[in-house]
Amino acid sequence: MLEKKLKIIASFTLASIASILFLTFATIYSEFNKPFKDWLVLTFNHHWVGKGVLAVVIFFVVAILHWLASLKMHPIAVDTKVRRALISLFIVSILATLVVIGFFILHFMKIF
């Protein structure tokens, strides 16, 4: 039972990392690429809604694919993977936040 929960935790953690990386990239990219931002607006009525919807889709696709792939993993490998994934999630969250804040500070200062 614990092994099953660990596999789900690992899958959700990696899916979170993928979603965070996508949102960070899409946020900055949409500021430089007007056609991408316009496509988000046309498709989802607002670029933030579009990025959010795409992030949710990425989250579920990565979570399901990882969970299916992890069904054959050894329990010890799963435990180690969960620990690494959670540490990675923490680091990626901090770095992505700093990147977006830094970008918008520089954007506000007209450096970008």
N, C-alpha and C positions, 0 to 999 in steps of 0.2 A: 504494500500500500504506500509506504514512504517513497519507494522507488518511482512509482507512478506520479506522485506529487512533485518529486524532484524533476522529473522529465517535463512536466507542465511548467514548473517555475523556470527551468532553463529555456524552454521554448518562448515563454512570455518575455523573459529578460532579453534574449537575443532579438526578438521582435521589437521590443522597446528601443534597443540600440539602433536597429535599422530605421525605425520611424524617426528617431531623433536626428540621425544623420541626414535622412531625406529632408526633414523640415528645415534643418540648418542650411543645407544646400539650396533648397527651393526658395527660402526666404531671401538669401543673398542673390541667387541667380535671377529671381524675378525683378530685382531692382535694376539689373543690367540688361535684361532681355525683355523688352516691351511686348513682343509677340507671345512669349510664354505667359506673362502677366495678363495680357488681354485674353488669351485662351482660357485661363483660370476664371476670369470674370465672366466671359461668355458662357462657359460651361456650368459654372457653379454660382453665378450671380455676384460673387465677391472673391477676390484672390485668397483671402484668409480661409474662407469656407472651403475653397478648392484644395488648398494645401492640407487642411484638416481631413477632408474626405479621403484624399490620396494617402495620407499618413495612416489612417485607419485601415484602408485596404492593404497597404504594405504590412501593417502590423499583423493582420489576420492571415495573410498569405505566408509570411515568414514563420509565424507561430505554428500554423498547421503543417507546413513543410518540414520544419525542424522537429516537431513532435512525431510526425510519421517516420522521419529518419532516425529518431532516437529510440524507437521501439526495439531495435536490435542491439542497442548499446549495453555494455556490461554495467551493473549497478555502481561499481567503484568509479568507473569513468564518468558516470552521470554526476556523482557527488562532487568530483573534482571540477567538472565542467560548470556546475552551478556556481561554485565559489568564484571561479575565474570570471564567469559571465556577470555576476553581481558586482564584482570589483570593477569590471570593464564598464558596466552601466553607470556606476557612480562617476568614474573618470570621464566618460563620454558626455554625461549630463553637464558636468562642470565646464568642460572644454567648449561644448556647443553653446552654452550660455554666454561664456566669455567671448566667443567668436561673434555671436550675434550682437551682443552689447557693444563690443569693440567696433564692429562694422557700422552700426548705426551712429555711434559717436563720431567716427570718421566721416560718415555720410552727412551728418548734421554740420560738421565743420567744413564741408565742401571739399574734403580731401578725395573722396570717391564720388 
